[in-house]
Amino acid sequence: MKQPDRNPDDMALAKQARLVAFVIAGTMLLWMAAQWLGGELGLEARYAFLFDFAALAAFFWALVVTYQIWRKRR
């Protein structure tokens, strides 16, 4: 079966979308692990906030890239 011709721009957008998906999933897993580990080790609250801010930065980056993908598809 012959595959349809793929536009290089569409391939680049798909690659970006996969990257965003991995960043979102990975950030969530790492954040949850950091919260659990911090509780088990009895780390100070400032370290929990550090993990929270790192996760927020990753989610904000994913939001910006998702918006860029959406704009390019329109």
Secondary structure by P-SEA (a helix, b strand, c coil): cccccccaaaaaaaaaaaaaaaaaaaaaaaaaaaaaaaaaacccaaaaaaaaaaaaaaaaaaaaaaaaaaaaac
